[in-house]
């Protein structure tokens, strides 16, 4: 049980960009109103012929290429999503088929906005236990499918996309590259963030989520750092769920990671739910804003109200 590490990451976003000015043509809103309340400028929106598994497969293929691996090297595929239209085959099986991965264990994980960090912990545990050698961990959501485009309180928030990580066992004697997870939920407040009904629609109680995230989560995130053996000021990066800039900035400040690069991808991508953390993390890596080996806090929170966080070493 030598632990595991992230070998590589990748991300993908649809080509179509929806601006605040575009939204002003759909609902009673404007650029200033959106920026002042959620900090979002643009978001990417998938077309009707771009299902969740296609977004996921694009991101996964990039992560595989960055790791120098081929599909046959993967024996576990985990897809974190809450926007799959069909129940079976699941998204993990469909991604495996798209990529040509032979006979993997293939599972979907639905913890909404905290899905990727839950899936990453699951992959870490599975590799540590010897039940898998290399895993593809993907966060992918098509929030545009579950959005009421006449509701200005929610339609300004969402975007579509995917991010992926290749997780593999550490070499003998190598320090683990994925720290212990700290996870949990507040089930009695699950109504605060919802995707439900027929057809399914995203809704939330914004003020309740804001108060919970900014008052309850900072201490939990700091404990995740402690479990990994890091003080917050030792972090090189902080990647929180990209829900809303007005949540990200105060939460990052209260964690105390004063020397860290804080991901603010929400401004360009919107809230992409389970995709938001790997998408933002992959962009930081791609731009060279964090370096190989740097400690980075990944912390997901949102639907259910669930949370999960761990400190990882940058690939």
N, C-alpha and C positions, 0 to 999 in steps of 0.2 A: 504494500500500500504506500507507494511513493508519492502519491498526489498527482495532480494533473496541471496542465497549463494551456493557455490559448496560443495556438501556433500561428494563426492568421485570422484576419477579419475581412469582410467585404460588405458592400451595401448596394442598393438599387432603388431608384425612384422613377416613376413614370415620366414621360416627356412633357405632358401637359402641365402648365403652371397656371394656377388660379390666383390672381392678385386681389388685394383689398378693393381695388377699383372695380374689378369684375363682380365681386360680391355685392357692391353697392348697386349694381344693376339688377340683382336678384331680390334683395331684402332692404329694409330701411336701415342702412348703416353707412359708414364712411371710413376712410383710411385712418383718420385721427382717432375715431372712437375705438377701432379695433386695436391699434397700436398702444393706446393709453391703457386699455383694459387687459390685454393678453400678450402684447409685444410681438404679434405675428404680422409679417409683411406679405409673405407668399406661402403657398402650399402646392404640392404635386397631387394630381388627381388621375387615377387610372381609368381607362376606357372600359366599356362594357365587355370587350374581348380580352381584358387583362385580369384574370382571376387571381386570387390570393396565392395559389401555388406557383403561378408564373412569376410573380414578384419575388417570392421566396427562392425559387430556383435560380433566378438571375443573381441574387445576392450570394447564394451558396456557391455558385460556380466561381464567382470572383474570389471568395474565401479559399476555396480549394486550389485555385490557380496560385494565389498568393502563398499558400503553404507548400506548393510544389508537389501536390498530391493528385491522384486520379480517383474517380468514383469508387473503384474497387477497394481503396484503402479505408473506406468508411464502413463501420458496422453498426452504427446507431444514428438515427435521424430524429431530432426533436424539433417540432415547429410550435412556437408559442403564437397563438392567434385566438381571437374571439369573433372573427368575421367570416369564418368559413360558411359558405351557403349550404353545402351538402354535408351529411353526416358520415358517409362512407362511399368511396375510399377517403380516408382522412388526408389532411394536407401533407403530412410526412410521407405517406405512401405515394402520393401524387408527385411530390418533389423527387423522391427516390426514382420513380419511373422516368421523370423528365431527364434526370441526370445519368440514368443508367447505373444506379448503385445496386449491386447484386445482394439480395437476401439480408437487408439490414433489419434490425428492430426499428419500428417506425411508429412514433407516437405524437399526438397533438397534446398541448398543454394549454388550458384556458384559465389564465389568471389575469386576463385583461391587460392593463398597463404594466403590471409587475410580472408579466408572463416570461419575458426573456431572462430575468435574473433567477426566477424559479427554474426555468429550463436549464440554465447554466449550472446551477447547483445540482440539479438532477444528473446532468452529464458528468460533473465532477465526482459525485458519489458513485455513479455506475462504473466509471473508469477506475476509481480507487478500489472498488470491490472486485475488479477483474472481470466484470461482466461485459465490458466493451474495451476496445483499444483506442479507437478514434471515433469521435462523434461530430456531426454537424448540428450546431445549435442555431436555430433561426427564429427571429421575431418578424412576423409579417402580418400586416393588417390593411384592409381596404375599407377604411372608415367611411368613405364616400357612399358605400352601399347601405349603410345603416344610419345615414344622416337625413334629417328633415331639412331640406334646403329652403324652407319657408320660415324656419325658426332662427332668428338672428343671434340668439344666445348660444347656440351650439354649432351652426354651420360655419361660423367664422373660425372655429377652433381646429377643424380636422384636416388631415392629409393622409395620403396613401404611401406605402413604401415597405422596405424590408432591409434587414441587416442580419449578418450571419457571422458565426465564429467556428473555427475548427478547434476542437478540444482533444488533446492527446495526453497519454501518460508521460510523466516526467521520467527522465533517465535516473538510474540508480545514483543516489547521493545528491540529486538536484533538488533545490528548494521548490516547494509547491508554488505554482504560478496562479492558483485560484484559492483564495482564502476561505475560511469557514463562513457559511451563509448565516445571516440572521434574518429570520422570516417570521411572518405571523399575519394576523388579520383582525378586523373588528366586525364580525358577522352581523351584529345588531345594527350596524350603520351601512349595511350593504346596499340599501336603497339610495344612497347618496350618488352612486354612479351606476347607471343601468343601460343595458342593451336588451330590450325585451319587447314582446308584443308580436303581432302579425299584421303587416310586415315588421321586422325588428327595427327598432329605432333607438338611437343613442340619446340619453337624457342625463342630466346631473343636477345636483343641488350645489351650485358653485360656491356659495359662501361657506357651507359645511365642509366641503373638500378643502377650501383654502385654509380655514381655521385648523383643521386636523393636520394638514401637511406642514403648516408653518409652526405649530405649537407642539405636536406630538412626535413628529418624525425626526427632528434634529438629534435628540438624545439616542434614538434607535440607530441612526446612521453612525453616530460616534461609537456606539457599542460594536457595530460591525467592524469599524477600524480597530478597536481594541482586540477583538477576536483574532484579527489578522496580525496583531503585534505592531500596529502603526499608530502614531499620534496623528491627528488630522493635519497638523502643519507639515508632516512628512509627505503628504500626498502630492503627486505631480499633476493629477487630474481628478476631476469630479464630474461624473456623467449621471445626472439625475433623469428620471422620466421627464420628457419634454412636454409637460402639460400646459404650462402657462408661464411666461417670463416673470410674472408677478408672484409666482410660487417658487420658481427656480432660484431667483436671486436672494430672497430672504432666507430660504432653506439652506442654500450654500453658505451664506454668511454665518448662520447659527451653528453650522457644523464646525466651523473654525479652520477650514482648509485654506489658510491665508496665502500659501505659496502655490496653489493649484490653478491650473487652467480649468475654467468652468465651462462646460458645453452649453451653448445657447443656440443650438440648431433649430429650436422651435421657431425662431424668427423667420427662417427660410422654408421650413418643412411643415409647420403646424404640429398638432398632436397626432402622431401616428400610432398611438397605443403601444402594443408589444414591440413594434419596430423601432420605437423612438430611441432606446438606449443603444442597441447595436448600430443603428444608423448614425447617431451622433458620435459614438466611439470610433467607428470606422473612418469617419471624416477627420477626426482629430489625428488619427494615425496616418491617414493619407496625406494630410497637410504638413506632417512633421511637427505638430504642436506638442506632442508627447513622444518620448523616445523609448526604444526597446528596453525592457526591464523596469521602466518607471512604474511605481505603484499608483493605481487608479481606482477610485471608489465608483462602483456601479450600484445605483440604488433605484429600484423600481417601486412605484406606489400607485394606488388608484382604485379601480373596480374591486369590489367585494367588502369593504375597504381592505385591501391586501398590501403587503410590502415585503420586499426581499432585497438584501444588499450584501455585497462582498467586495473585498479588495482584490484586484487582479494585477498581474504584471503585464505591462504592455508588450504585445508580440514584436 
